[in-house]
Amino acid sequence: MARLDVRNLGDFIREQRTSAQVSLRQLAKAAGVSNPYLSQIERGLRKPSAEILQQIAKALRISAEALYVQAGILDERYADSDVPNAVLGDTFITERQKQVLLEIYDSFRKENDDQTAATGEAGTDSAVPADGQPTASADIDAAAN
């Protein structure tokens, strides 16, 4: 997982707010946070939770994923997956649990990326299920080679 970059995040939020022509007070109210807290986030002094980022994104009418990427919570390579947003949006688990889940998910993705790079193929282990018996698609792939 990337480290949370609160300075760049604050600058990004300020830029989005300014371009949307929304005052700090208006954004704070729309996001359900106090003016001082939002100001501290924008100045890089406070580390907002994923839930607060989601509220800010909603108030700015931008994707929460864009803020998560900017904050370093979410890697840009997750663009093809809904898993991180589902984890970050879950209200039944703690912030720490969310981070751990995303770290595990990230390690699986990296492992699969490494395997794909080494073999030159994507999804190589999908042709052989847990019982060890090749599927019909494996037979087709073998016949095609």
Secondary structure, DSSP 8 states (H G I E B T S, - for coil): -----HHHHHHHHHHHHHHTT--HHHHHHHHT--HHHHHHHHTT-----HHHHHHHHHHHTS-HHHHHHHHTSS-GGGGG-SHHHHHHH-TTS-HHHHHHHHHHHHHHHHHHHHHHHHHS-SSGGGGS-TTS---HHHHHHHHH-
